[in-house]
Amino acid sequence: MKNFDALVVGGGIIGCTLACELRKAGLRVAVVERSEPGTEASIAAAGMLAPHAGPQKRTPFFAVLRRALALYPDFIAEVEEAAGIPTEFKKNGLFYLAFSPEDEAVLAEKLELQLASGIRAEWVLGEEIRRRDPAIGPELRKGIYFPEDCQVDNILLMKAVIQWSRRLGVEWITAAPATEIWLEGERVRGLVSGRERWESPVVINAAGSWANFDRSLPFEIPVKPSRGQILVLQSSDRVPVFKHMLYTRKIYTVSRDDGRLIVGSTVESVGFNKEVTVKGLHKFLRGLLEINPEFLSLPFRECWAGLRPRSKDGLPILGKSPVEGLYLAAGHFRNGILLAPLTARVLTALILNRPPEVDLSPFAWGRFQTREKKISQ
Ligand SMILES: Cc1cc2nc3c(=O)[nH]c(=O)nc-3n(C[C@H](O)[C@H](O)[C@H](O)COP(=O)(O)OP(=O)(O)OC[C@H]3O[C@@H](n4cnc5c(N)ncnc54)[C@H](O)[C@@H]3O)c2cc1C
């Protein structure tokens, strides 16, 4: 039987980045992946690294998202250099667009909160936005500009991180669905996949929407799938459609260097169902029509749906579990690409008994238990 210093369950962006960080710290690490690495939510995402336009304000989570974004340039430089794969990371900023007086009123409220939270953001007139991003149609009234938000091609990033992990010497055990966390008394002894088992004093559950795979554990990991659909169009001249990421009240768009236009997304609780629906596509087309009706004549390229891992309160679950040696890196919901490098660093610190760089108490598994106890009191 093989043994390791740490076993990571799940080869998405979270598990893979964490495995690299642990390996860099000198641990013998394996990732146990039920199929192939990087085939689920991490390649279904849009790749926005955009905490500022979102709904979070002065919360501990917002501070964590900002910290995660601050780590990104160095993270990308390290991964690209080690893997030799460019990831289209760019700090191009995001425009939140208003096409009607109602949009303007909603955005004005948003901007007030954002400015109060110290976010860099400003109103820009429609004409000026169209000068900077000429493919937006003439119906635009105005928009808010968030200059600090970034984007990455998460499919390329996933490829690069897998390559990086191989170069670092992370071991991959693929086509191996973990079926059980191997416990001995009160602590972890390793991992079981059908008839196979591997020994390790540390196991990290990074299985995304499937984090609750071992129902025999003495506690529950409250993570469920949240479906997100994506439509991809292709510009005929194969150059980026927009220079910036765009948000409207209906959709968002992210442009790739080869002219693909990523349009998203939906947030749906439909279990482990990854179908793309006409309703989803209808929403995207309505949103595109608003930005510029001419986009409806762009060639269709593909569409897909992925499952975001969503915890009971929408925040990630990071840190120790009630079982000694078993750690959780789950529930990253809408921000897993953004949070991957920070998650890797804080989990590695915890595992090595060092203080993590951010306060993890708002993300501790125990918060659910406390809440339930409070309710029953
Ligand atoms: C449409 C959409 C748009 C998104 N846009 C963004 C965005 O713009 N920015 C952003 O930051 N985030 C975004 N996200 C969220 C982001 O994709 C996720 O938060 C992130 O990918 C979660 O990573 P993960 O590694 O936890 O999960 P996953 O990528 O799902 O990986 C989990 C892995 O675990 C494996 N696994 C499961 N069960 C087992 C088992 N029993 N044994 C072994 N392996 C197992 C799976 O096969 C999979 O490879 C988006 C998501 C979607 C769906």
The ligand as an SDF file (V2000), in Angstrom:
LIG
                    3D

 53 58  0  0  0  0  0  0  0  0999 V2000
  -20.9470   28.7250  -15.0430 C   0  0  0  0  0  0  0  0  0  0  0  0
  -19.9420   28.9950  -13.9630 C   0  0  0  0  0  0  0  0  0  0  0  0
  -19.2710   30.2160  -13.9260 C   0  0  0  0  0  0  0  0  0  0  0  0
  -18.3150   30.4610  -12.9440 C   0  0  0  0  0  0  0  0  0  0  0  0
  -17.6030   31.6170  -13.0150 N   0  0  0  0  0  0  0  0  0  0  0  0
  -16.6280   31.8590  -12.1020 C   0  0  0  0  0  0  0  0  0  0  0  0
  -15.8310   33.0250  -12.2180 C   0  0  0  0  0  0  0  0  0  0  0  0
  -15.9980   33.8180  -13.1520 O   0  0  0  0  0  0  0  0  0  0  0  0
  -14.8700   33.2330  -11.2660 N   0  0  0  0  0  0  0  0  0  0  0  0
  -14.6580   32.3640  -10.2290 C   0  0  0  0  0  0  0  0  0  0  0  0
  -13.7820   32.6170   -9.3880 O   0  0  0  0  0  0  0  0  0  0  0  0
  -15.4070   31.2340  -10.1220 N   0  0  0  0  0  0  0  0  0  0  0  0
  -16.3850   30.9660  -11.0150 C   0  0  0  0  0  0  0  0  0  0  0  0
  -17.1440   29.8310  -10.9260 N   0  0  0  0  0  0  0  0  0  0  0  0
  -16.9940   28.9710   -9.7410 C   0  0  0  0  0  0  0  0  0  0  0  0
  -15.8080   28.0560   -9.8500 C   0  0  0  0  0  0  0  0  0  0  0  0
  -15.8390   27.3970  -11.1000 O   0  0  0  0  0  0  0  0  0  0  0  0
  -15.8500   27.0160   -8.7060 C   0  0  0  0  0  0  0  0  0  0  0  0
  -16.0080   27.6630   -7.4560 O   0  0  0  0  0  0  0  0  0  0  0  0
  -14.5610   26.2160   -8.6740 C   0  0  0  0  0  0  0  0  0  0  0  0
  -14.2890   25.6750   -9.9480 O   0  0  0  0  0  0  0  0  0  0  0  0
  -14.6430   25.0900   -7.6550 C   0  0  0  0  0  0  0  0  0  0  0  0
  -13.4750   24.3300   -7.7830 O   0  0  0  0  0  0  0  0  0  0  0  0
  -13.3590   22.8970   -7.1160 P   0  0  0  0  0  0  0  0  0  0  0  0
  -11.9870   22.4100   -7.4020 O   0  0  0  0  0  0  0  0  0  0  0  0
  -13.8100   22.9760   -5.6960 O   0  0  0  0  0  0  0  0  0  0  0  0
  -14.4770   22.0270   -7.8520 O   0  0  0  0  0  0  0  0  0  0  0  0
  -14.4510   21.2270   -9.2370 P   0  0  0  0  0  0  0  0  0  0  0  0
  -13.7690   21.9730  -10.2950 O   0  0  0  0  0  0  0  0  0  0  0  0
  -15.8630   20.8100   -9.4850 O   0  0  0  0  0  0  0  0  0  0  0  0
  -13.5570   19.9690   -8.9130 O   0  0  0  0  0  0  0  0  0  0  0  0
  -13.9700   18.9600   -8.0380 C   0  0  0  0  0  0  0  0  0  0  0  0
  -13.2420   17.6960   -8.4770 C   0  0  0  0  0  0  0  0  0  0  0  0
  -13.5040   16.6600   -7.5420 O   0  0  0  0  0  0  0  0  0  0  0  0
  -13.6560   15.4460   -8.2620 C   0  0  0  0  0  0  0  0  0  0  0  0
  -14.3760   14.5100   -7.4030 N   0  0  0  0  0  0  0  0  0  0  0  0
  -15.6640   14.5840   -7.0050 C   0  0  0  0  0  0  0  0  0  0  0  0
  -15.9660   13.5460   -6.2070 N   0  0  0  0  0  0  0  0  0  0  0  0
  -14.8310   12.7930   -6.0940 C   0  0  0  0  0  0  0  0  0  0  0  0
  -14.5160   11.5980   -5.4070 C   0  0  0  0  0  0  0  0  0  0  0  0
  -15.4180   10.9490   -4.6650 N   0  0  0  0  0  0  0  0  0  0  0  0
  -13.2640   11.1040   -5.5330 N   0  0  0  0  0  0  0  0  0  0  0  0
  -12.3220   11.7310   -6.2910 C   0  0  0  0  0  0  0  0  0  0  0  0
  -12.5880   12.8850   -6.9640 N   0  0  0  0  0  0  0  0  0  0  0  0
  -13.8220   13.4160   -6.8590 C   0  0  0  0  0  0  0  0  0  0  0  0
  -14.4040   15.8640   -9.5040 C   0  0  0  0  0  0  0  0  0  0  0  0
  -14.2920   14.9030  -10.5450 O   0  0  0  0  0  0  0  0  0  0  0  0
  -13.7230   17.1860   -9.8300 C   0  0  0  0  0  0  0  0  0  0  0  0
  -12.6050   17.0000  -10.6850 O   0  0  0  0  0  0  0  0  0  0  0  0
  -18.0680   29.5160  -11.9220 C   0  0  0  0  0  0  0  0  0  0  0  0
  -18.7230   28.2850  -11.9630 C   0  0  0  0  0  0  0  0  0  0  0  0
  -19.6360   28.0100  -12.9790 C   0  0  0  0  0  0  0  0  0  0  0  0
  -20.3020   26.6730  -13.0250 C   0  0  0  0  0  0  0  0  0  0  0  0
  1  2  1  0
  2  3  1  0
  2 52  2  0
  3  4  2  0
  4  5  1  0
  4 50  1  0
  5  6  2  0
  6  7  1  0
  6 13  1  0
  7  8  2  0
  7  9  1  0
  9 10  1  0
 10 11  2  0
 10 12  1  0
 12 13  2  0
 13 14  1  0
 14 15  1  0
 14 50  1  0
 15 16  1  0
 16 17  1  0
 16 18  1  0
 18 19  1  0
 18 20  1  0
 20 21  1  0
 20 22  1  0
 22 23  1  0
 23 24  1  0
 24 25  2  0
 24 26  1  0
 24 27  1  0
 27 28  1  0
 28 29  2  0
 28 30  1  0
 28 31  1  0
 31 32  1  0
 32 33  1  0
 33 34  1  0
 33 48  1  0
 34 35  1  0
 35 36  1  0
 35 46  1  0
 36 37  1  0
 36 45  1  0
 37 38  2  0
 38 39  1  0
 39 40  1  0
 39 45  2  0
 40 41  1  0
 40 42  2  0
 42 43  1  0
 43 44  2  0
 44 45  1  0
 46 47  1  0
 46 48  1  0
 48 49  1  0
 50 51  2  0
 51 52  1  0
 52 53  1  0
M  END
$$$$
